[in-house]
Amino acid sequence: MMKRRLIAVFAALLLSSTTSAQTLSIAPFQLDVTPPMGSPLCDALCQPASAIDEPLTARGVVLIPEGQQPIVLLALDWVGVGNEGQDEFRKALAEAARTTIDRVAVHALHQHDAPGCDFSADRLAQEYGLGGKIFDVEFAREAIRNTAAAVKAAIPQAQPVTHVGAGVGIVEKVASNRRCLGPDGKVKWVRYTATRDPEAIVQPEGVIDPKARAVGFFNGDKPIAVLTYYATHPQSYYGKGRISIDFPGLARAQREAELPGPMHIHFNGAGGNIGAGKYNDGSPEMRPMLASRLAAGMKAAWEDVEKLPIADEEVEWKTFDVALPPGKHLDRASLESIINKTTETEAVRLNAVRHLAFLRRCEAGHKITLSRLR
């Protein structure tokens, strides 16, 4: 009798674990989003595209928690996706995944030798005879359609997720503060993408987050997708019209070669007062060196990942809409004056267009959606 009871209890536990195993599915996707030659790069702040060092990609995952609507995470090798560019991208991906727009996050890695996307700015530019100058509008719309199609095609191929894990690795000699203070507490040295001033170089690294982070999704022992994060401006050198994924993209590619199989998706953290200036002199030789250092941190983060079983109640997506006040330097009259000044360079006028488009959007009450996946 006791033996039969033990067998019954074991069978019930086995059945319970079997029926609850597939509580989350994941569908990785990837596609080429390299613009055609002649396209504006870096929102027309750099030379237009004339060569391709590496193709640009859009890559991401659709997370499908049991009993919840899908969640779409997208990372683009573009300089930025702003204003109505965010709206159009998120709307298209939401429709493709049959979810709501608030469950879609679109992230740009911010490489400078790459295009942007801001339909609000282009619409405003058209009013001044500058339409199509900030980015290739038709290409951007095509990229949105293609990304939505990739999302839709990926979902039927979704794989079950049995475990997730997170890890941390230290990145050596990549990020540093851009602005360095002198003895009087005021900014004395500035080191942006590259620095050759010996005094600026020897200043402290400053306040940064030195950690690369990795999140892994597994089906049993098989990794399906690896999401990595590191906070820095992602430029080594740029501005010559050569399309490039720059050093974060090259680090991602190195990890793909070292760990083939899972989709590798990198989310470059907000740069702000952080760049590679202390450790970068802007020479082409530094790009692969910075990439190798970042890849080493990514590898350390991956090796630190601890796999844990996942259940549907552990998948939580939250959003919060914020409306931060625009900077005081964004003055409508001043921006309109710059745009109307036909003797000014086109790049300066277009930059003012972008700022004015954002200011108008703020004044109209639009908010930015912050999201968190747990």
C-alpha positions as CSV (number, residue, x, y, z in Angstrom):
1,M,0.0,0.0,0.0
2,M,2.8,2.5,0.9
3,K,4.6,1.6,-2.3
4,R,1.5,2.4,-4.4
5,R,1.1,5.7,-2.6
6,L,4.7,6.7,-3.3
7,I,4.3,5.8,-7.0
8,A,1.0,7.9,-7.2
9,V,2.7,10.9,-5.6
10,F,5.7,10.6,-7.9
11,A,3.4,10.3,-10.9
12,A,1.4,13.4,-9.8
13,L,4.6,15.4,-9.4
14,L,5.9,14.3,-12.9
15,L,2.5,15.2,-14.5
16,S,2.6,18.6,-12.8
17,S,6.1,19.4,-14.0
18,T,5.3,18.2,-17.5
19,T,2.1,20.3,-17.9
20,S,3.7,23.5,-16.6
21,A,7.0,23.2,-18.4
22,Q,6.2,25.3,-21.5
23,T,5.0,28.5,-19.9
24,L,7.1,30.8,-22.1
25,S,8.1,30.7,-25.7
26,I,10.6,32.8,-27.6
27,A,10.9,33.6,-31.3
28,P,14.2,35.2,-32.4
29,F,14.3,37.2,-35.7
30,Q,17.0,39.0,-37.7
31,L,17.1,40.9,-41.0
32,D,19.4,43.2,-43.0
33,V,18.6,47.0,-42.6
34,T,21.5,48.4,-44.5
35,P,20.5,51.6,-46.4
36,P,21.3,52.1,-50.1
37,M,24.3,54.1,-51.2
38,G,23.8,57.8,-51.1
39,S,21.5,57.6,-48.0
40,P,22.0,60.2,-45.2
41,L,23.8,58.9,-42.2
42,C,23.7,60.1,-38.6
43,D,20.6,62.2,-39.3
44,A,22.6,64.1,-42.0
45,L,25.3,65.1,-39.6
46,C,27.9,62.8,-41.4
47,Q,28.7,62.2,-45.0
48,P,26.1,60.1,-46.9
49,A,26.7,56.4,-47.4
50,S,29.3,55.6,-50.0
51,A,30.6,52.2,-48.8
52,I,29.7,49.3,-46.5
53,D,32.2,48.1,-43.9
54,E,29.6,45.8,-42.3
55,P,25.9,45.4,-43.1
56,L,23.5,46.7,-40.5
57,T,20.9,44.4,-38.9
58,A,17.6,44.5,-37.0
59,R,17.4,41.7,-34.6
60,G,15.2,40.9,-31.7
61,V,12.9,38.4,-30.0
62,V,9.2,37.9,-29.5
63,L,8.5,36.6,-26.0
64,I,5.2,34.7,-25.7
65,P,4.2,34.2,-22.1
66,E,1.4,31.7,-21.6
67,G,-1.8,33.6,-21.0
68,Q,-0.3,37.0,-21.9
69,Q,0.0,39.0,-25.1
70,P,3.4,38.8,-26.8
71,I,6.3,41.1,-26.0
72,V,8.6,42.3,-28.8
73,L,12.1,43.5,-28.2
74,L,14.0,45.0,-31.2
75,A,17.6,46.3,-31.5
76,L,18.6,48.2,-34.6
77,D,22.1,49.1,-35.9
78,W,20.8,52.6,-36.5
79,V,21.8,55.9,-35.0
80,G,18.3,56.5,-33.7
81,V,14.5,56.0,-34.0
82,G,12.6,59.0,-32.7
83,N,9.2,60.6,-32.4
84,E,6.9,59.2,-35.1
85,G,9.6,56.8,-36.1
86,Q,9.0,55.1,-32.8
87,D,5.3,55.2,-33.3
88,E,5.4,53.7,-36.7
89,F,7.9,51.0,-35.8
90,R,6.1,49.9,-32.7
91,K,2.7,50.0,-34.3
92,A,3.8,47.8,-37.2
93,L,5.5,45.3,-34.9
94,A,2.5,45.2,-32.5
95,E,0.2,44.3,-35.4
96,A,2.6,41.6,-36.7
97,A,2.9,40.0,-33.2
98,R,-0.8,40.5,-32.5
99,T,-0.1,42.5,-29.3
100,T,-0.5,46.0,-28.1
101,I,2.0,48.9,-28.9
102,D,2.9,49.3,-25.2
103,R,4.4,45.7,-25.3
104,V,6.9,46.6,-28.1
105,A,10.3,48.2,-27.4
106,V,12.4,49.6,-30.2
107,H,16.1,50.3,-29.4
108,A,18.8,51.9,-31.6
109,L,22.4,51.1,-30.8
110,H,23.4,54.6,-32.0
111,Q,26.3,53.9,-34.3
112,H,27.0,57.1,-36.2
113,D,27.8,55.6,-39.6
114,A,24.2,54.4,-39.8
115,P,20.8,55.9,-40.7
116,G,18.2,57.4,-38.4
117,C,14.4,57.4,-38.6
118,D,12.1,60.3,-37.5
119,F,9.0,60.9,-39.6
120,S,8.0,63.9,-37.4
121,A,11.3,65.6,-38.4
122,D,10.9,64.7,-42.1
123,R,7.4,66.1,-42.2
124,L,8.6,69.3,-40.7
125,A,11.6,69.4,-43.0
126,Q,9.2,69.2,-46.0
127,E,7.7,72.5,-44.9
128,Y,11.1,74.1,-45.5
129,G,11.9,72.3,-48.7
130,L,14.2,69.9,-46.9
131,G,12.1,66.7,-47.1
132,G,14.1,63.4,-47.4
133,K,17.3,65.1,-46.3
134,I,17.6,63.7,-42.8
135,F,17.1,60.0,-43.7
136,D,15.9,57.9,-46.6
137,V,12.2,57.9,-45.9
138,E,11.2,55.2,-48.4
139,F,14.0,52.9,-47.2
140,A,12.9,53.4,-43.6
141,R,9.3,52.5,-44.4
142,E,10.5,49.4,-46.3
143,A,12.7,48.5,-43.3
144,I,9.6,48.7,-41.0
145,R,7.6,46.5,-43.3
146,N,10.4,44.0,-43.6
147,T,10.9,43.9,-39.8
148,A,7.2,43.4,-39.2
149,A,7.2,40.5,-41.8
150,A,10.2,39.0,-40.0
151,V,8.4,39.1,-36.7
152,K,5.3,37.6,-38.2
153,A,7.3,34.8,-39.8
154,A,9.2,34.1,-36.6
155,I,6.3,33.5,-34.3
156,P,5.2,30.1,-35.7
157,Q,8.8,28.9,-35.2
158,A,8.8,29.9,-31.5
159,Q,10.7,27.6,-29.2
160,P,9.8,26.8,-25.5
161,V,11.9,28.4,-22.8
162,T,12.6,26.2,-19.8
163,H,15.2,28.3,-18.1
164,V,16.5,31.9,-18.1
165,G,19.7,33.3,-16.6
166,A,21.5,36.5,-16.0
167,G,25.2,37.2,-15.6
168,V,27.7,40.1,-15.2
169,G,31.2,40.6,-16.5
170,I,33.6,43.5,-16.1
171,V,34.7,45.4,-19.3
172,E,38.2,46.8,-19.1
173,K,39.3,50.0,-20.8
174,V,36.4,51.0,-22.9
175,A,34.0,53.5,-21.3
176,S,35.0,56.7,-19.5
177,N,33.5,60.0,-18.6
178,R,33.4,62.6,-21.5
179,R,33.6,65.7,-19.3
180,C,36.5,66.0,-16.8
181,L,36.6,68.6,-14.0
182,G,39.5,70.8,-13.2
183,P,40.6,72.0,-9.7
184,D,37.8,74.6,-9.6
185,G,35.1,72.0,-10.1
186,K,34.3,73.1,-13.6
187,V,34.7,71.2,-16.9
188,K,38.3,71.6,-18.0
189,W,38.7,68.7,-20.4
190,V,36.3,67.0,-22.8
191,R,37.0,63.7,-24.5
192,Y,34.3,62.6,-26.8
193,T,34.7,59.7,-29.3
194,A,38.5,60.0,-29.5
195,T,41.1,61.9,-27.5
196,R,44.8,62.7,-28.2
197,D,45.3,65.3,-25.6
198,P,47.7,63.8,-23.0
199,E,46.2,65.8,-20.1
200,A,42.7,64.7,-20.9
201,I,43.7,61.0,-21.4
202,V,45.3,60.8,-17.9
203,Q,42.2,62.1,-16.1
204,P,40.3,59.5,-14.1
205,E,37.9,57.1,-15.9
206,G,35.1,58.7,-13.9
207,V,31.7,57.5,-12.9
208,I,30.6,54.7,-15.3
209,D,29.0,51.3,-15.1
210,P,31.9,48.9,-15.9
211,K,29.7,45.9,-16.2
212,A,28.5,44.1,-19.3
213,R,25.3,42.1,-18.6
214,A,24.0,39.0,-20.3
215,V,20.5,37.5,-20.2
216,G,20.1,34.0,-21.7
217,F,17.0,32.1,-22.7
218,F,17.3,28.3,-22.8
219,N,15.4,25.3,-24.0
220,G,16.9,22.7,-21.7
221,D,20.6,22.9,-22.2
222,K,20.3,24.7,-25.5
223,P,20.7,28.5,-25.5
224,I,18.2,30.1,-27.9
225,A,18.9,33.8,-27.5
226,V,21.5,35.9,-25.6
227,L,20.7,39.6,-24.8
228,T,23.7,41.7,-23.8
229,Y,23.9,45.3,-22.4
230,Y,26.7,47.8,-21.9
231,A,26.5,51.5,-21.3
232,T,28.7,53.7,-23.6
233,H,28.6,55.8,-26.7
234,P,29.4,53.3,-29.4
235,Q,31.7,55.3,-31.6
236,S,35.4,54.6,-32.4
237,Y,35.6,56.8,-35.5
238,Y,33.0,57.8,-38.1
239,G,31.9,60.4,-40.6
240,K,33.5,59.1,-43.9
241,G,30.4,57.6,-45.3
242,R,31.4,54.0,-44.5
243,I,28.4,52.2,-43.1
244,S,29.5,50.3,-39.9
245,I,28.2,48.5,-36.9
246,D,31.2,50.0,-35.0
247,F,32.8,48.3,-32.0
248,P,29.7,47.1,-30.2
249,G,28.5,45.4,-33.4
250,L,31.9,43.9,-33.9
251,A,31.9,42.7,-30.3
252,R,28.5,41.1,-30.9
253,A,29.9,39.4,-34.1
254,Q,32.8,38.1,-32.1
255,R,30.5,36.5,-29.6
256,E,28.5,35.0,-32.4
257,A,31.6,33.3,-33.7
258,E,32.6,32.1,-30.2
259,L,29.1,30.9,-29.3
260,P,27.3,29.8,-32.5
261,G,23.7,28.8,-32.3
262,P,21.7,31.3,-30.2
263,M,20.7,34.7,-31.5
264,H,23.0,37.4,-30.1
265,I,21.2,40.7,-29.5
266,H,23.0,43.7,-28.1
267,F,21.3,46.7,-26.4
268,N,23.8,49.6,-26.1
269,G,23.2,51.4,-22.9
270,A,22.5,55.2,-22.9
271,G,25.7,57.0,-23.5
272,G,25.2,60.4,-21.8
273,N,28.4,61.5,-20.3
274,I,30.1,58.2,-21.3
275,G,32.2,57.4,-24.3
276,A,35.4,55.6,-25.3
277,G,37.5,58.8,-25.4
278,K,40.0,58.0,-22.6
279,Y,41.0,54.7,-24.3
280,N,40.5,55.7,-28.0
281,D,42.7,57.9,-30.2
282,G,40.3,57.6,-33.2
283,S,42.7,55.5,-35.3
284,P,41.1,52.6,-37.3
285,E,43.2,50.2,-35.4
286,M,41.4,51.0,-32.2
287,R,38.0,49.8,-33.4
288,P,38.8,46.0,-33.3
289,M,40.7,46.6,-30.0
290,L,37.7,48.2,-28.3
291,A,35.5,45.4,-29.8
292,S,37.7,42.7,-28.4
293,R,37.6,44.3,-24.9
294,L,33.8,44.6,-25.0
295,A,33.5,41.0,-26.3
296,A,35.7,39.8,-23.4
297,G,33.3,41.5,-20.9
298,M,30.3,39.9,-22.8
299,K,31.9,36.5,-22.6
300,A,32.6,36.9,-18.9
301,A,28.9,37.9,-18.4
302,W,27.8,34.8,-20.3
303,E,30.0,32.5,-18.3
304,D,28.5,34.1,-15.1
305,V,25.0,33.2,-16.2
306,E,23.1,31.0,-13.7
307,K,20.2,29.1,-15.3
308,L,17.0,29.1,-13.4
309,P,13.7,27.5,-14.3
310,I,11.0,29.9,-15.4
311,A,7.2,29.8,-14.8
312,D,4.5,32.0,-16.4
313,E,3.9,34.0,-13.3
314,E,7.5,35.1,-13.4
315,V,7.1,36.9,-16.7
316,E,6.1,40.5,-16.1
317,W,6.1,43.5,-18.4
318,K,5.5,47.0,-17.1
319,T,5.4,50.4,-18.8
320,F,5.2,53.9,-17.6
321,D,4.7,57.0,-19.8
322,V,6.8,60.0,-18.9
323,A,6.8,63.6,-20.1
324,L,10.1,65.2,-19.2
325,P,10.4,69.0,-19.7
326,P,12.3,69.9,-22.9
327,G,15.7,71.5,-22.3
328,K,15.8,75.3,-22.1
329,H,18.1,75.5,-25.1
330,L,15.2,74.2,-27.2
331,D,13.7,77.6,-28.0
332,R,11.1,77.7,-30.8
333,A,11.9,81.1,-32.1
334,S,15.7,80.4,-32.2
335,L,15.2,77.1,-34.0
336,E,12.8,78.5,-36.5
337,S,15.3,81.3,-37.2
338,I,18.1,78.8,-37.9
339,I,15.9,76.7,-40.2
340,N,14.8,79.8,-42.2
341,K,18.4,81.0,-42.6
342,T,19.2,79.7,-46.1
343,T,22.8,80.9,-45.8
344,E,23.3,78.4,-43.0
345,T,24.7,75.0,-43.8
346,E,22.1,72.3,-44.6
347,A,23.4,70.1,-41.8
348,V,22.8,72.9,-39.2
349,R,19.3,73.6,-40.5
350,L,18.4,70.0,-40.5
351,N,19.6,69.6,-36.9
352,A,17.4,72.5,-35.9
353,V,14.5,70.8,-37.7
354,R,15.0,67.7,-35.6
355,H,15.1,69.7,-32.4
356,L,12.0,71.7,-33.3
357,A,10.1,68.5,-34.2
358,F,10.9,67.1,-30.8
359,L,9.9,70.4,-29.1
360,R,6.6,70.5,-30.9
361,R,5.9,66.9,-29.9
362,C,6.6,67.7,-26.3
363,E,4.4,70.8,-26.4
364,A,1.6,68.6,-27.9
365,G,1.7,66.5,-24.8
366,H,3.3,63.3,-26.2
367,K,5.0,61.1,-23.7
368,I,7.8,58.6,-23.9
369,T,7.1,55.0,-22.8
370,L,9.6,53.5,-20.4
371,S,9.4,49.7,-20.2
372,R,10.7,46.9,-17.9
373,L,10.8,43.2,-18.4
374,R,11.1,40.9,-15.4
